[in-house]
């Protein structure tokens, strides 16, 4: 019924220029540590921080948009406050975890303690 035009060129396949992704992409190794091997306190702190960071990001992004675009000061302000409180809670979880599990095995001498207390330790700032 529909005969192709006799001079119609062949349509190139746009996916042919990328090759076979199953074969060409690099393989990512599986981690050697299973989720069951991680300390439960570390795992709980990590996931709690992830959820609270997502709430903080959502509230701090949505709140100003509600205020500016819709003029909803009550809902926008509540979202901003909720996001800020969630962000502070993530910070407090991180600091408490660092206090409990920080490097307290090495006692620096007095000259090193002054330089490290300024926050110039490259290993901790990484």
C-alpha positions as CSV (number, residue, x, y, z in Angstrom):
1,X,0.0,0.0,0.0
2,X,2.7,2.5,0.9
3,X,5.6,2.1,-1.5
4,X,8.8,3.9,-0.4
5,X,10.0,6.7,-2.5
6,X,12.6,5.2,-4.9
7,X,15.3,7.8,-4.1
8,X,14.8,7.9,-0.4
9,X,18.1,7.6,1.5
10,X,18.7,5.0,4.2
11,X,18.0,6.4,7.6
12,X,21.0,6.0,9.9
13,X,20.5,4.3,13.2
14,X,21.3,7.0,15.9
15,X,22.2,4.4,18.5
16,X,24.8,2.7,16.3
17,X,27.4,5.4,17.0
18,X,27.5,4.5,20.7
19,X,28.2,0.8,20.3
20,X,27.1,-1.9,22.8
21,X,26.9,-0.4,26.3
22,X,26.8,-3.8,27.9
23,X,30.2,-4.6,26.5
24,X,31.9,-1.2,26.2
25,X,31.1,0.4,29.6
26,X,33.5,-0.2,32.5
27,X,32.6,-2.8,35.1
28,X,32.1,-1.5,38.7
29,X,33.3,-3.9,41.3
30,X,30.9,-4.8,44.2
31,X,32.0,-3.5,47.6
32,X,33.8,-6.0,49.8
33,X,31.7,-5.0,52.9
34,X,28.1,-6.2,53.1
35,X,25.5,-4.0,54.8
36,X,25.3,-6.6,57.6
37,X,29.0,-6.2,58.4
38,X,28.7,-2.4,59.2
39,X,28.3,-1.3,62.7
40,X,24.5,-0.7,63.3
41,X,25.2,2.7,65.0
42,X,27.1,3.9,61.9
43,X,24.4,2.6,59.6
44,X,21.6,4.2,61.6
45,X,23.4,7.5,61.8
46,X,24.1,7.5,58.1
47,X,20.5,6.8,57.0
48,X,19.1,9.2,59.6
49,X,21.4,11.9,58.2
50,X,20.5,11.1,54.6
51,X,16.8,11.4,55.3
52,X,17.2,14.6,57.3
53,X,19.4,16.1,54.7
54,X,16.8,15.4,52.1
55,X,14.1,17.1,54.2
56,X,16.4,20.1,54.8
57,X,17.1,20.4,51.1
58,X,13.4,20.1,50.2
59,X,12.3,22.6,52.8
60,X,15.0,25.2,52.0
61,X,14.2,24.9,48.3
62,X,10.4,24.9,48.4
63,X,10.0,27.5,51.1
64,X,11.4,30.5,49.3
65,X,9.6,29.5,46.1
66,X,6.2,29.4,48.0
67,X,6.9,32.8,49.4
68,X,8.2,34.4,46.2
69,X,6.0,32.9,43.5
70,X,2.7,32.3,45.4
71,X,3.0,34.8,48.3
72,X,2.2,32.0,50.8
73,X,4.2,33.3,53.7
74,X,2.8,30.8,56.3
75,X,3.5,27.7,54.3
76,X,6.8,29.0,52.8
77,X,8.0,30.1,56.2
78,X,7.1,26.8,57.8
79,X,9.0,25.0,55.0
80,X,12.0,27.2,55.5
81,X,12.0,26.6,59.3
82,X,11.5,22.9,58.9
83,X,14.4,22.7,56.4
84,X,16.6,24.8,58.7
85,X,15.8,22.6,61.7
86,X,16.4,19.4,59.7
87,X,19.8,20.8,58.6
88,X,20.8,21.7,62.1
89,X,19.8,18.2,63.2
90,X,22.0,16.7,60.6
91,X,24.9,18.9,61.8
92,X,24.3,17.8,65.4
93,X,24.2,14.1,64.4
94,X,27.5,14.5,62.5
95,X,29.2,16.3,65.4
96,X,27.9,13.8,68.0
97,X,29.1,10.9,65.9
98,X,32.5,12.6,65.3
99,X,32.9,13.1,69.1
100,X,32.1,9.5,69.8
101,X,34.2,8.0,67.0
102,X,36.9,10.6,66.4
103,X,40.6,10.1,66.4
104,X,41.2,10.1,70.1
105,X,43.8,7.3,70.0
106,X,46.7,9.6,69.3
107,X,47.5,12.3,71.8
108,X,49.2,15.2,70.0
109,X,51.9,17.2,71.8
110,X,51.3,20.8,72.7
111,X,52.8,22.4,69.5
112,X,50.7,20.1,67.2
113,X,47.5,20.7,69.2
114,X,47.6,24.4,68.4
115,X,48.0,23.9,64.7
116,X,45.4,21.1,64.4
117,X,42.8,23.0,66.5
118,X,42.7,25.7,63.9
119,X,41.1,23.2,61.4
120,X,44.1,23.2,59.1
121,X,44.5,19.4,59.2
122,X,44.2,18.4,55.5
123,X,43.0,14.9,56.3
124,X,40.0,16.2,58.3
125,X,39.1,18.8,55.6
126,X,39.0,16.2,52.8
